[in-house]
Amino acid sequence: LLPSLSHQHRHVLPALTIPELTRGMKVRSSVKLMCEGCSVVRRKGRVYVVCARNPKHKQV
């Protein structure tokens, strides 16, 4: 890279912490059970839905 371009926007970093915590989960304001395999779980003050039948039903 050119020296003048290499320092631009170095202070702008993507927020990687939140997507890593919720990877593979639907983020919703109101979680709902979608099938009989779904169950509500409370962890660290948050409400999650985990599903034994279909992993796509995971919500946070």
PDB file of N, CA, C and O in Angstrom:
ATOM      1  N   LEU A   1       0.834  -1.191   0.000  1.00  0.00           N
ATOM      2  CA  LEU A   1       0.000   0.000   0.000  1.00  0.00           C
ATOM      3  C   LEU A   1       0.874   1.249   0.000  1.00  0.00           C
ATOM      4  O   LEU A   1       2.031   1.231   0.421  1.00  0.00           O
ATOM      5  N   LEU A   2       0.292   2.306  -0.476  1.00  0.00           N
ATOM      6  CA  LEU A   2       0.990   3.578  -0.438  1.00  0.00           C
ATOM      7  C   LEU A   2       1.032   4.079   0.998  1.00  0.00           C
ATOM      8  O   LEU A   2       0.089   3.847   1.754  1.00  0.00           O
ATOM      9  N   PRO A   3       2.092   4.753   1.387  1.00  0.00           N
ATOM     10  CA  PRO A   3       2.178   5.239   2.771  1.00  0.00           C
ATOM     11  C   PRO A   3       1.020   6.155   3.146  1.00  0.00           C
ATOM     12  O   PRO A   3       0.581   6.152   4.296  1.00  0.00           O
ATOM     13  N   SER A   4       0.522   6.933   2.202  1.00  0.00           N
ATOM     14  CA  SER A   4      -0.570   7.851   2.518  1.00  0.00           C
ATOM     15  C   SER A   4      -1.895   7.118   2.724  1.00  0.00           C
ATOM     16  O   SER A   4      -2.777   7.629   3.414  1.00  0.00           O
ATOM     17  N   LEU A   5      -2.048   5.927   2.135  1.00  0.00           N
ATOM     18  CA  LEU A   5      -3.301   5.188   2.258  1.00  0.00           C
ATOM     19  C   LEU A   5      -3.281   4.160   3.385  1.00  0.00           C
ATOM     20  O   LEU A   5      -4.336   3.713   3.833  1.00  0.00           O
ATOM     21  N   SER A   6      -2.100   3.785   3.842  1.00  0.00           N
ATOM     22  CA  SER A   6      -2.018   2.707   4.823  1.00  0.00           C
ATOM     23  C   SER A   6      -2.503   3.121   6.204  1.00  0.00           C
ATOM     24  O   SER A   6      -2.890   2.260   6.993  1.00  0.00           O
ATOM     25  N   HIS A   7      -2.495   4.405   6.519  1.00  0.00           N
ATOM     26  CA  HIS A   7      -2.899   4.840   7.854  1.00  0.00           C
ATOM     27  C   HIS A   7      -4.361   5.280   7.922  1.00  0.00           C
ATOM     28  O   HIS A   7      -4.872   5.534   9.013  1.00  0.00           O
ATOM     29  N   GLN A   8      -5.026   5.373   6.805  1.00  0.00           N
ATOM     30  CA  GLN A   8      -6.407   5.835   6.802  1.00  0.00           C
ATOM     31  C   GLN A   8      -7.334   4.778   7.379  1.00  0.00           C
ATOM     32  O   GLN A   8      -7.181   3.588   7.104  1.00  0.00           O
ATOM     33  N   HIS A   9      -8.263   5.204   8.153  1.00  0.00           N
ATOM     34  CA  HIS A   9      -9.312   4.365   8.728  1.00  0.00           C
ATOM     35  C   HIS A   9      -8.750   3.240   9.601  1.00  0.00           C
ATOM     36  O   HIS A   9      -9.392   2.202   9.761  1.00  0.00           O
ATOM     37  N   ARG A  10      -7.591   3.436  10.149  1.00  0.00           N
ATOM     38  CA  ARG A  10      -7.028   2.420  11.024  1.00  0.00           C
ATOM     39  C   ARG A  10      -7.780   2.393  12.356  1.00  0.00           C
ATOM     40  O   ARG A  10      -7.820   1.363  13.028  1.00  0.00           O
ATOM     41  N   HIS A  11      -8.380   3.537  12.737  1.00  0.00           N
ATOM     42  CA  HIS A  11      -9.124   3.601  13.996  1.00  0.00           C
ATOM     43  C   HIS A  11     -10.501   2.945  13.886  1.00  0.00           C
ATOM     44  O   HIS A  11     -11.142   2.692  14.906  1.00  0.00           O
ATOM     45  N   VAL A  12     -10.959   2.671  12.687  1.00  0.00           N
ATOM     46  CA  VAL A  12     -12.265   2.046  12.491  1.00  0.00           C
ATOM     47  C   VAL A  12     -12.068   0.538  12.410  1.00  0.00           C
ATOM     48  O   VAL A  12     -11.576   0.019  11.408  1.00  0.00           O
ATOM     49  N   LEU A  13     -12.456  -0.159  13.474  1.00  0.00           N
ATOM     50  CA  LEU A  13     -12.316  -1.609  13.515  1.00  0.00           C
ATOM     51  C   LEU A  13     -13.692  -2.245  13.611  1.00  0.00           C
ATOM     52  O   LEU A  13     -14.555  -1.711  14.308  1.00  0.00           O
ATOM     53  N   PRO A  14     -13.926  -3.337  12.955  1.00  0.00           N
ATOM     54  CA  PRO A  14     -15.235  -3.988  13.062  1.00  0.00           C
ATOM     55  C   PRO A  14     -15.436  -4.565  14.461  1.00  0.00           C
ATOM     56  O   PRO A  14     -14.492  -5.051  15.084  1.00  0.00           O
ATOM     57  N   ALA A  15     -16.657  -4.508  14.939  1.00  0.00           N
ATOM     58  CA  ALA A  15     -16.989  -5.072  16.249  1.00  0.00           C
ATOM     59  C   ALA A  15     -17.155  -6.575  16.094  1.00  0.00           C
ATOM     60  O   ALA A  15     -18.190  -7.042  15.620  1.00  0.00           O
ATOM     61  N   LEU A  16     -16.153  -7.324  16.485  1.00  0.00           N
ATOM     62  CA  LEU A  16     -16.162  -8.768  16.280  1.00  0.00           C
ATOM     63  C   LEU A  16     -16.728  -9.528  17.468  1.00  0.00           C
ATOM     64  O   LEU A  16     -17.012 -10.720  17.347  1.00  0.00           O
ATOM     65  N   THR A  17     -16.899  -8.881  18.602  1.00  0.00           N
ATOM     66  CA  THR A  17     -17.295  -9.616  19.797  1.00  0.00           C
ATOM     67  C   THR A  17     -18.754 -10.045  19.752  1.00  0.00           C
ATOM     68  O   THR A  17     -19.055 -11.179  20.125  1.00  0.00           O
ATOM     69  N   ILE A  18     -19.657  -9.209  19.322  1.00  0.00           N
ATOM     70  CA  ILE A  18     -21.077  -9.556  19.355  1.00  0.00           C
ATOM     71  C   ILE A  18     -21.427 -10.650  18.345  1.00  0.00           C
ATOM     72  O   ILE A  18     -22.119 -11.595  18.723  1.00  0.00           O
ATOM     73  N   PRO A  19     -20.990 -10.581  17.081  1.00  0.00           N
ATOM     74  CA  PRO A  19     -21.317 -11.688  16.176  1.00  0.00           C
ATOM     75  C   PRO A  19     -20.735 -13.021  16.615  1.00  0.00           C
ATOM     76  O   PRO A  19     -21.338 -14.064  16.360  1.00  0.00           O
ATOM     77  N   GLU A  20     -19.574 -13.015  17.271  1.00  0.00           N
ATOM     78  CA  GLU A  20     -18.999 -14.275  17.724  1.00  0.00           C
ATOM     79  C   GLU A  20     -19.850 -14.902  18.811  1.00  0.00           C
ATOM     80  O   GLU A  20     -19.952 -16.126  18.897  1.00  0.00           O
ATOM     81  N   LEU A  21     -20.469 -14.060  19.652  1.00  0.00           N
ATOM     82  CA  LEU A  21     -21.289 -14.599  20.730  1.00  0.00           C
ATOM     83  C   LEU A  21     -22.593 -15.179  20.214  1.00  0.00           C
ATOM     84  O   LEU A  21     -23.112 -16.137  20.788  1.00  0.00           O
ATOM     85  N   THR A  22     -23.121 -14.628  19.162  1.00  0.00           N
ATOM     86  CA  THR A  22     -24.427 -15.047  18.690  1.00  0.00           C
ATOM     87  C   THR A  22     -24.365 -15.721  17.336  1.00  0.00           C
ATOM     88  O   THR A  22     -25.359 -15.725  16.610  1.00  0.00           O
ATOM     89  N   ARG A  23     -23.258 -16.276  16.984  1.00  0.00           N
ATOM     90  CA  ARG A  23     -23.110 -16.916  15.680  1.00  0.00           C
ATOM     91  C   ARG A  23     -24.077 -18.089  15.574  1.00  0.00           C
ATOM     92  O   ARG A  23     -24.121 -18.948  16.454  1.00  0.00           O
ATOM     93  N   GLY A  24     -24.852 -18.118  14.490  1.00  0.00           N
ATOM     94  CA  GLY A  24     -25.772 -19.221  14.279  1.00  0.00           C
ATOM     95  C   GLY A  24     -27.077 -19.095  15.025  1.00  0.00           C
ATOM     96  O   GLY A  24     -27.864 -20.042  15.054  1.00  0.00           O
ATOM     97  N   MET A  25     -27.327 -17.947  15.629  1.00  0.00           N
ATOM     98  CA  MET A  25     -28.577 -17.756  16.365  1.00  0.00           C
ATOM     99  C   MET A  25     -29.360 -16.605  15.761  1.00  0.00           C
ATOM    100  O   MET A  25     -28.786 -15.645  15.247  1.00  0.00           O
ATOM    101  N   LYS A  26     -30.672 -16.716  15.830  1.00  0.00           N
ATOM    102  CA  LYS A  26     -31.528 -15.613  15.423  1.00  0.00           C
ATOM    103  C   LYS A  26     -31.575 -14.617  16.574  1.00  0.00           C
ATOM    104  O   LYS A  26     -31.741 -15.014  17.727  1.00  0.00           O
ATOM    105  N   VAL A  27     -31.430 -13.336  16.278  1.00  0.00           N
ATOM    106  CA  VAL A  27     -31.494 -12.296  17.295  1.00  0.00           C
ATOM    107  C   VAL A  27     -32.866 -11.658  17.202  1.00  0.00           C
ATOM    108  O   VAL A  27     -33.222 -11.057  16.189  1.00  0.00           O
ATOM    109  N   ARG A  28     -33.628 -11.799  18.272  1.00  0.00           N
ATOM    110  CA  ARG A  28     -35.005 -11.301  18.276  1.00  0.00           C
ATOM    111  C   ARG A  28     -35.301 -10.585  19.575  1.00  0.00           C
ATOM    112  O   ARG A  28     -34.691 -10.868  20.607  1.00  0.00           O
ATOM    113  N   SER A  29     -36.242  -9.654  19.520  1.00  0.00           N
ATOM    114  CA  SER A  29     -36.649  -8.960  20.739  1.00  0.00           C
ATOM    115  C   SER A  29     -37.565  -9.829  21.582  1.00  0.00           C
ATOM    116  O   SER A  29     -37.659  -9.641  22.795  1.00  0.00           O
ATOM    117  N   SER A  30     -38.240 -10.779  20.947  1.00  0.00           N
ATOM    118  CA  SER A  30     -39.124 -11.695  21.662  1.00  0.00           C
ATOM    119  C   SER A  30     -38.888 -13.103  21.125  1.00  0.00           C
ATOM    120  O   SER A  30     -39.269 -13.419  19.999  1.00  0.00           O
ATOM    121  N   VAL A  31     -38.252 -13.949  21.946  1.00  0.00           N
ATOM    122  CA  VAL A  31     -37.975 -15.313  21.505  1.00  0.00           C
ATOM    123  C   VAL A  31     -39.217 -16.172  21.709  1.00  0.00           C
ATOM    124  O   VAL A  31     -39.959 -15.988  22.674  1.00  0.00           O
ATOM    125  N   LYS A  32     -39.435 -17.106  20.795  1.00  0.00           N
ATOM    126  CA  LYS A  32     -40.618 -17.969  20.850  1.00  0.00           C
ATOM    127  C   LYS A  32     -40.226 -19.398  20.539  1.00  0.00           C
ATOM    128  O   LYS A  32     -39.305 -19.644  19.760  1.00  0.00           O
ATOM    129  N   LEU A  33     -40.924 -20.334  21.146  1.00  0.00           N
ATOM    130  CA  LEU A  33     -40.698 -21.742  20.866  1.00  0.00           C
ATOM    131  C   LEU A  33     -41.295 -22.065  19.502  1.00  0.00           C
ATOM    132  O   LEU A  33     -42.430 -21.685  19.215  1.00  0.00           O
ATOM    133  N   MET A  34     -40.537 -22.765  18.661  1.00  0.00           N
ATOM    134  CA  MET A  34     -40.987 -23.036  17.299  1.00  0.00           C
ATOM    135  C   MET A  34     -41.459 -24.470  17.099  1.00  0.00           C
ATOM    136  O   MET A  34     -42.208 -24.747  16.163  1.00  0.00           O
ATOM    137  N   CYS A  35     -41.026 -25.399  17.978  1.00  0.00           N
ATOM    138  CA  CYS A  35     -41.454 -26.788  17.852  1.00  0.00           C
ATOM    139  C   CYS A  35     -41.393 -27.451  19.228  1.00  0.00           C
ATOM    140  O   CYS A  35     -41.080 -26.796  20.223  1.00  0.00           O
ATOM    141  N   GLU A  36     -41.688 -28.736  19.283  1.00  0.00           N
ATOM    142  CA  GLU A  36     -41.691 -29.449  20.559  1.00  0.00           C
ATOM    143  C   GLU A  36     -40.282 -29.671  21.107  1.00  0.00           C
ATOM    144  O   GLU A  36     -40.122 -29.903  22.305  1.00  0.00           O
ATOM    145  N   GLY A  37     -39.271 -29.604  20.262  1.00  0.00           N
ATOM    146  CA  GLY A  37     -37.897 -29.795  20.714  1.00  0.00           C
ATOM    147  C   GLY A  37     -37.262 -28.540  21.292  1.00  0.00           C
ATOM    148  O   GLY A  37     -36.180 -28.613  21.874  1.00  0.00           O
ATOM    149  N   CYS A  38     -37.909 -27.394  21.142  1.00  0.00           N
ATOM    150  CA  CYS A  38     -37.365 -26.126  21.634  1.00  0.00           C
ATOM    151  C   CYS A  38     -37.571 -25.991  23.136  1.00  0.00           C
ATOM    152  O   CYS A  38     -38.584 -26.428  23.682  1.00  0.00           O
ATOM    153  N   SER A  39     -36.593 -25.379  23.794  1.00  0.00           N
ATOM    154  CA  SER A  39     -36.722 -25.100  25.220  1.00  0.00           C
ATOM    155  C   SER A  39     -36.091 -23.752  25.522  1.00  0.00           C
ATOM    156  O   SER A  39     -35.150 -23.326  24.853  1.00  0.00           O
ATOM    157  N   VAL A  40     -36.628 -23.081  26.549  1.00  0.00           N
ATOM    158  CA  VAL A  40     -36.149 -21.768  26.957  1.00  0.00           C
ATOM    159  C   VAL A  40     -35.054 -21.960  28.002  1.00  0.00           C
ATOM    160  O   VAL A  40     -35.211 -22.742  28.940  1.00  0.00           O
ATOM    161  N   VAL A  41     -33.940 -21.239  27.833  1.00  0.00           N
ATOM    162  CA  VAL A  41     -32.803 -21.336  28.743  1.00  0.00           C
ATOM    163  C   VAL A  41     -32.388 -19.928  29.136  1.00  0.00           C
ATOM    164  O   VAL A  41     -32.332 -19.031  28.295  1.00  0.00           O
ATOM    165  N   ARG A  42     -32.094 -19.733  30.436  1.00  0.00           N
ATOM    166  CA  ARG A  42     -31.573 -18.447  30.901  1.00  0.00           C
ATOM    167  C   ARG A  42     -30.094 -18.606  31.201  1.00  0.00           C
ATOM    168  O   ARG A  42     -29.698 -19.468  31.986  1.00  0.00           O
ATOM    169  N   ARG A  43     -29.279 -17.768  30.570  1.00  0.00           N
ATOM    170  CA  ARG A  43     -27.834 -17.781  30.796  1.00  0.00           C
ATOM    171  C   ARG A  43     -27.329 -16.352  30.869  1.00  0.00           C
ATOM    172  O   ARG A  43     -27.576 -15.550  29.969  1.00  0.00           O
ATOM    173  N   LYS A  44     -26.629 -16.043  31.934  1.00  0.00           N
ATOM    174  CA  LYS A  44     -25.997 -14.730  32.112  1.00  0.00           C
ATOM    175  C   LYS A  44     -26.991 -13.591  31.918  1.00  0.00           C
ATOM    176  O   LYS A  44     -26.662 -12.577  31.301  1.00  0.00           O
ATOM    177  N   GLY A  45     -28.189 -13.751  32.436  1.00  0.00           N
ATOM    178  CA  GLY A  45     -29.187 -12.694  32.362  1.00  0.00           C
ATOM    179  C   GLY A  45     -29.887 -12.560  31.027  1.00  0.00           C
ATOM    180  O   GLY A  45     -30.656 -11.618  30.832  1.00  0.00           O
ATOM    181  N   ARG A  46     -29.649 -13.461  30.113  1.00  0.00           N
ATOM    182  CA  ARG A  46     -30.318 -13.430  28.811  1.00  0.00           C
ATOM    183  C   ARG A  46     -31.204 -14.651  28.658  1.00  0.00           C
ATOM    184  O   ARG A  46     -30.978 -15.682  29.292  1.00  0.00           O
ATOM    185  N   VAL A  47     -32.203 -14.525  27.819  1.00  0.00           N
ATOM    186  CA  VAL A  47     -33.114 -15.630  27.545  1.00  0.00           C
ATOM    187  C   VAL A  47     -32.780 -16.177  26.161  1.00  0.00           C
ATOM    188  O   VAL A  47     -32.737 -15.432  25.182  1.00  0.00           O
ATOM    189  N   TYR A  48     -32.545 -17.473  26.091  1.00  0.00           N
ATOM    190  CA  TYR A  48     -32.203 -18.144  24.843  1.00  0.00           C
ATOM    191  C   TYR A  48     -33.237 -19.216  24.555  1.00  0.00           C
ATOM    192  O   TYR A  48     -33.899 -19.715  25.465  1.00  0.00           O
ATOM    193  N   VAL A  49     -33.373 -19.566  23.283  1.00  0.00           N
ATOM    194  CA  VAL A  49     -34.132 -20.748  22.888  1.00  0.00           C
ATOM    195  C   VAL A  49     -33.138 -21.687  22.223  1.00  0.00           C
ATOM    196  O   VAL A  49     -32.444 -21.309  21.280  1.00  0.00           O
ATOM    197  N   VAL A  50     -33.078 -22.915  22.723  1.00  0.00           N
ATOM    198  CA  VAL A  50     -32.249 -23.951  22.105  1.00  0.00           C
ATOM    199  C   VAL A  50     -33.170 -25.078  21.674  1.00  0.00           C
ATOM    200  O   VAL A  50     -34.207 -25.315  22.295  1.00  0.00           O
ATOM    201  N   CYS A  51     -32.789 -25.773  20.609  1.00  0.00           N
ATOM    202  CA  CYS A  51     -33.652 -26.814  20.070  1.00  0.00           C
ATOM    203  C   CYS A  51     -32.858 -28.094  19.859  1.00  0.00           C
ATOM    204  O   CYS A  51     -31.789 -28.081  19.249  1.00  0.00           O
ATOM    205  N   ALA A  52     -33.389 -29.195  20.367  1.00  0.00           N
ATOM    206  CA  ALA A  52     -32.749 -30.499  20.209  1.00  0.00           C
ATOM    207  C   ALA A  52     -33.045 -31.098  18.834  1.00  0.00           C
ATOM    208  O   ALA A  52     -32.268 -31.912  18.335  1.00  0.00           O
ATOM    209  N   ARG A  53     -34.146 -30.708  18.227  1.00  0.00           N
ATOM    210  CA  ARG A  53     -34.545 -31.286  16.935  1.00  0.00           C
ATOM    211  C   ARG A  53     -33.972 -30.544  15.739  1.00  0.00           C
ATOM    212  O   ARG A  53     -33.489 -31.163  14.791  1.00  0.00           O
ATOM    213  N   ASN A  54     -34.026 -29.222  15.782  1.00  0.00           N
ATOM    214  CA  ASN A  54     -33.621 -28.412  14.634  1.00  0.00           C
ATOM    215  C   ASN A  54     -32.721 -27.265  15.101  1.00  0.00           C
ATOM    216  O   ASN A  54     -33.215 -26.329  15.729  1.00  0.00           O
ATOM    217  N   PRO A  55     -31.423 -27.309  14.818  1.00  0.00           N
ATOM    218  CA  PRO A  55     -30.512 -26.251  15.262  1.00  0.00           C
ATOM    219  C   PRO A  55     -30.846 -24.868  14.707  1.00  0.00           C
ATOM    220  O   PRO A  55     -30.406 -23.861  15.261  1.00  0.00           O
ATOM    221  N   LYS A  56     -31.610 -24.805  13.631  1.00  0.00           N
ATOM    222  CA  LYS A  56     -31.986 -23.506  13.067  1.00  0.00           C
ATOM    223  C   LYS A  56     -32.955 -22.745  13.966  1.00  0.00           C
ATOM    224  O   LYS A  56     -33.184 -21.556  13.745  1.00  0.00           O
ATOM    225  N   HIS A  57     -33.521 -23.388  14.959  1.00  0.00           N
ATOM    226  CA  HIS A  57     -34.474 -22.740  15.851  1.00  0.00           C
ATOM    227  C   HIS A  57     -33.797 -21.973  16.982  1.00  0.00           C
ATOM    228  O   HIS A  57     -34.489 -21.349  17.787  1.00  0.00           O
ATOM    229  N   LYS A  58     -32.463 -21.998  17.072  1.00  0.00           N
ATOM    230  CA  LYS A  58     -31.766 -21.298  18.156  1.00  0.00           C
ATOM    231  C   LYS A  58     -32.020 -19.802  18.054  1.00  0.00           C
ATOM    232  O   LYS A  58     -31.936 -19.214  16.975  1.00  0.00           O
ATOM    233  N   GLN A  59     -32.336 -19.191  19.204  1.00  0.00           N
ATOM    234  CA  GLN A  59     -32.635 -17.760  19.246  1.00  0.00           C
ATOM    235  C   GLN A  59     -32.017 -17.148  20.489  1.00  0.00           C
ATOM    236  O   GLN A  59     -31.801 -17.818  21.499  1.00  0.00           O
ATOM    237  N   VAL A  60     -31.740 -15.858  20.388  1.00  0.00           N
ATOM    238  CA  VAL A  60     -31.263 -15.086  21.524  1.00  0.00           C
ATOM    239  C   VAL A  60     -31.923 -13.727  21.491  1.00  0.00           C
ATOM    240  O   VAL A  60     -31.669 -12.896  22.363  1.00  0.00           O
TER     241      VAL A  60
END
